[in-house]
Amino acid sequence: MKTNLEDLDLNLLKLLRVVVETRNTSIAAEKLGISQTSVSRGLAKLRETFGDQLFIRKAHGVEPSELAEKLAEAAESMLSPLVNVIESYQSFNPLEFEGKVVIAVELSLLEIFGQGIYQALNTALPKARLELIYWQEGSLQDILERKIDYMIHFSLFPLPQDIYAHHLSDIEICLIARQNHPVLSISSDWESIHHLPLAMLVADDSLSKHHVVEEFYLNKGYIPNLTLVSHSTSVIVNKLENSDTIQFSSSYQKNLSEKLACYPLPDIPQQFRKIGISGCYLQSKRGYPLNQYLHQTLQTFFDTIVQPSMT
């Protein structure tokens, strides 16, 4: 008998179980929806593996050996949990799902879309225990350890191959500052704006020495006049309203205050003028009905979003 069963086809165990049950290869073939020749080939492979006659031919069928009957019992015990898992997937009902769902969202995206994301999830999974948190240092490890079910982040954020990412939406970038800004109302080229105070919203997930906005300045030969770095959008909005401070953001920020306006970008790389948003989860969960449903729900939500005009 072969001792290495790693290459054993589980379908052969199912075949064995049905032949033991029916004691007839023709009836087993009909029940399994395969040809009698396929049944014979399968039994031959089982004999090669287990080194036993397994079945003795009789006038009206086959008689299983003791080993065949014991293997059939073991196959039943082994395959039943797999069947239960598959059935639980097929019977997934989002309206009745009561488990915990953890969604981690990049901080600025959480500030902009958090309320809408929550409403979409609450409608889609009304009985679930939702945790809508911001993406921070350590979150990547948490998703790899299955502590986070789904993440929403900028598409530029580097991810390991273990995580599957799909495009959700795009955000067009502009400069945000107070209305009638004394400089931006005239020009937004680098020569005119490089000295202006700069505010940045940051999250605890930076992998580089400089924020991408700082890189814009440094690549042009300027030192950014960074006067405010904060996790709080409301703090930054207050700073923009009451000073000549500028921020590289989007027209969504303008919606937070009637005192703010959008202005054209200076010369920056084309790939940063529009930033993609991705939804991500573990590659190993791509077949999970919960993760598929989360993807569908959040894609539908982002498909309904229309970015405010930048004029």
TIMI-544382 format. One record per residue (C-alpha): x negated, y negated, z negated; residue in one letter. Coordinates in pm, whole numbers, padded with zeros to 5 digits, always signed. Example, Ala and Ser with C-alpha at 12.3 -4.5 7.8 and 13.67 -1.06 7.14 Angstrom:
REM TIMI-544382
-01230+00450-00780A
-01367+00106-00714S
REM end
This chain:
REM TIMI-544382
+00000+00000+00000M
-00126-00346+00087K
-00179-00561-00219T
-00190-00899-00038N
+00171-01009+00015L
+00100-01375+00096E
+00187-01324+00465D
+00507-01128+00401L
+00803-01278+00588D
+01090-01343+00345L
+01330-01251+00623N
+01198-00894+00599L
+01305-00877+00236L
+01650-00993+00335K
+01655-00724+00606L
+01544-00461+00353L
+01817-00563+00110R
+02090-00542+00377V
+01973-00200+00506V
+01971-00066+00149V
+02318-00208+00098E
+02470-00079+00426T
+02257+00237+00464R
+02297+00193+00837N
+02064+00004+01073T
+02339-00070+01327S
+02569-00221+01065I
+02274-00411+00913A
+02186-00555+01254A
+02545-00669+01306E
+02560-00824+00959K
+02232-01007+01011L
+02320-01117+01364G
+02015-00953+01522I
+01954-00654+01751S
+01904-00301+01622Q
+01561-00310+01785T
+01472-00611+01566S
+01584-00416+01260V
+01363-00123+01357S
+01065-00352+01411R
+01125-00517+01077G
+01139-00184+00895L
+00816-00083+01067A
+00647-00398+00935K
+00778-00320+00586L
+00632+00031+00608R
+00296-00118+00712E
+00306-00345+00407T
+00434-00104+00144F
+00297+00222+00285G
+00612+00419+00224D
+00872+00585+00439Q
+01127+00356+00265L
+01420+00511+00455F
+01501+00870+00552I
+01718+00915+00859R
+02051+01091+00801K
+02325+01198+01039A
+02530+00881+00990H
+02267+00634+00875G
+01962+00609+00650V
+01888+00698+00289E
+01668+00447+00099P
+01379+00576-00106S
+01338+00484-00472E
+01078+00220-00375L
+01315+00070-00116A
+01593+00039-00375E
+01360-00124-00628K
+01226-00364-00363L
+01582-00454-00266A
+01662-00534-00630E
+01349-00748-00655A
+01435-00924-00328A
+01780-01008-00462E
+01627-01159-00777S
+01371-01355-00573M
+01599-01483-00297L
+01893-01586-00517S
+01712-01890-00670P
+01613-02001-00319L
+01974-01972-00204V
+02089-02170-00508N
+01843-02451-00427V
+01959-02465-00065I
+02324-02465-00167E
+02262-02745-00418S
+02108-02950-00138Y
+02395-02882+00094Q
+02648-02970-00175S
+02480-03301-00274F
+02758-03550-00347N
+02626-03906-00394P
+02953-04023-00551L
+02916-03761-00827E
+02537-03768-00867F
+02454-03853-01231E
+02076-03826-01229G
+01816-04100-01273K
+01695-04287-00965V
+01381-04502-00992V
+01317-04760-00718I
+00995-04965-00728A
+00994-05285-00523V
+00711-05527-00446E
+00761-05828-00673L
+00844-06097-00419S
+01079-05859-00234L
+01247-05776-00563L
+01296-06149-00626E
+01453-06199-00283I
+01651-05879-00232F
+01685-05730-00581G
+02049-05819-00636Q
+02154-05695-00292G
+01952-05375-00328I
+02113-05306-00664Y
+02463-05364-00531Q
+02398-05134-00233A
+02261-04858-00458L
+02533-04898-00717N
+02798-04862-00449T
+02627-04564-00289A
+02545-04386-00618L
+02807-04517-00865P
+02734-04261-01140K
+02354-04259-01112A
+02126-04409-01376R
+01942-04673-01175L
+01601-04818-01257E
+01505-05105-01027L
+01152-05207-01122I
+00873-05409-00965Y
+00573-05238-00806W
+00265-05281-01021Q
-00071-05132-01098E
-00016-04765-01167G
+00300-04736-00958S
+00121-04552-00681L
+00016-04281-00924Q
+00371-04270-01061D
+00519-04202-00719I
+00260-03930-00657L
+00359-03777-00992E
+00730-03794-00894R
+00812-04056-01158K
+00928-04297-00885I
+01178-04178-00624D
+01146-04454-00366Y
+00940-04767-00307M
+00988-05082-00101I
+00672-05268-00007H
+00511-05468+00269F
+00406-05248+00560S
+00048-05378+00536L
+00008-05218+00194F
-00224-04915+00234P
-00076-04580+00136L
-00218-04227+00112P
-00104-03957+00354Q
+00105-03799+00077D
+00357-04083+00116I
+00598-04114+00405Y
+00676-04471+00517A
+00950-04596+00748H
+01021-04948+00873H
+01314-05128+00709L
+01293-05487+00825S
+01070-05787+00908D
+01028-06125+00739I
+00912-06431+00932E
+00662-06641+00740I
+00649-07021+00713C
+00520-07290+00479L
+00748-07388+00192I
+00728-07725+00019A
+00953-08006-00100R
+01171-08186+00149Q
+01012-08486+00321N
+00667-08365+00224H
+00424-08653+00295P
+00179-08431+00487V
+00379-08140+00627L
+00642-08375+00768S
+00369-08503+01000I
+00139-08206+01057S
+00069-07855+00932S
-00265-07793+01099D
-00555-07683+00881W
-00738-08015+00894E
-00430-08186+00749S
-00324-07933+00485I
-00636-07751+00360H
-00677-07986+00063H
-00314-07961-00056L
-00241-07783-00384P
-00144-07422-00324L
+00087-07191-00520A
+00092-06813-00489M
+00327-06545-00613L
+00129-06236-00707V
+00200-05879-00808A
-00015-05631-00999D
-00109-05427-00695D
-00387-05617-00521S
-00659-05394-00376L
-00883-05669-00243S
-01099-05940-00395K
-00893-06219-00239H
-00524-06257-00170H
-00447-06258+00204V
-00354-06629+00186V
-00690-06711+00031E
-00850-06523+00321E
-00677-06761+00564F
-00855-07056+00403Y
-01193-06887+00366L
-01190-06771+00729N
-01140-07134+00835K
-01425-07250+00613G
-01206-07406+00343Y
-01181-07341-00031I
-00813-07307-00126P
-00694-07563-00381N
-00516-07296-00582L
-00332-07474-00862T
-00068-07216-00958L
-00062-06836-00956V
+00244-06677-01110S
+00463-06369-01119H
+00765-06598-01154S
+00942-06733-00849T
+01132-06988-01055S
+00807-07131-01193V
+00668-07169-00841I
+00991-07328-00715V
+00972-07586-00993N
+00611-07662-00898K
+00705-07704-00531L
+00999-07930-00612E
+00796-08169-00823N
+00463-08200-00644S
+00296-08184-00304D
+00217-07816-00363T
+00271-07578-00071I
+00333-07206-00051Q
+00298-06947+00226F
+00633-06775+00199S
+00957-06739+00395S
+01285-06920+00448S
+01438-06700+00177Y
+01249-06915-00072Q
+01429-07223+00061K
+01759-07071-00053N
+01647-07097-00415L
+01650-07477-00415S
+01812-07753-00210E
+01498-07959-00267K
+01280-07724-00061L
+01224-07709+00314A
+01047-07490+00571C
+00752-07615+00773Y
+00551-07460+01059P
+00251-07242+00985L
-00104-07351+01062P
-00314-07131+01288D
-00316-06784+01126I
-00347-06436+01279P
-00037-06329+01468Q
+00009-06015+01256Q
+00069-06231+00948F
+00338-06451+01103R
+00588-06172+01065K
+00551-05922+00782I
+00709-05577+00795G
+00892-05418+00505I
+00870-05042+00456S
+01063-04790+00253G
+00846-04507+00124C
+00864-04180-00065Y
+00667-03858-00101L
+00615-03654+00216Q
+00715-03348+00014S
+01056-03507-00053K
+01145-03574+00310R
+01394-03284+00304G
+01553-03391-00026Y
+01914-03507+00022P
+01870-03777-00246L
+01572-03933-00070N
+01740-03910+00269Q
+02045-04080+00123Y
+01835-04353-00038L
+01670-04415+00299H
+02006-04438+00477Q
+02151-04666+00209T
+01859-04908+00204L
+01822-04910+00582Q
+02189-05003+00611T
+02140-05280+00355F
+01841-05432+00535F
+02018-05401+00871D
+02285-05640+00739T
+02033-05904+00626I
+01994-06216+00838V
+01699-06433+00743Q
+01790-06798+00683P
+01693-07042+00956S
+01348-07201+00920M
+01470-07538+01049T
REM end
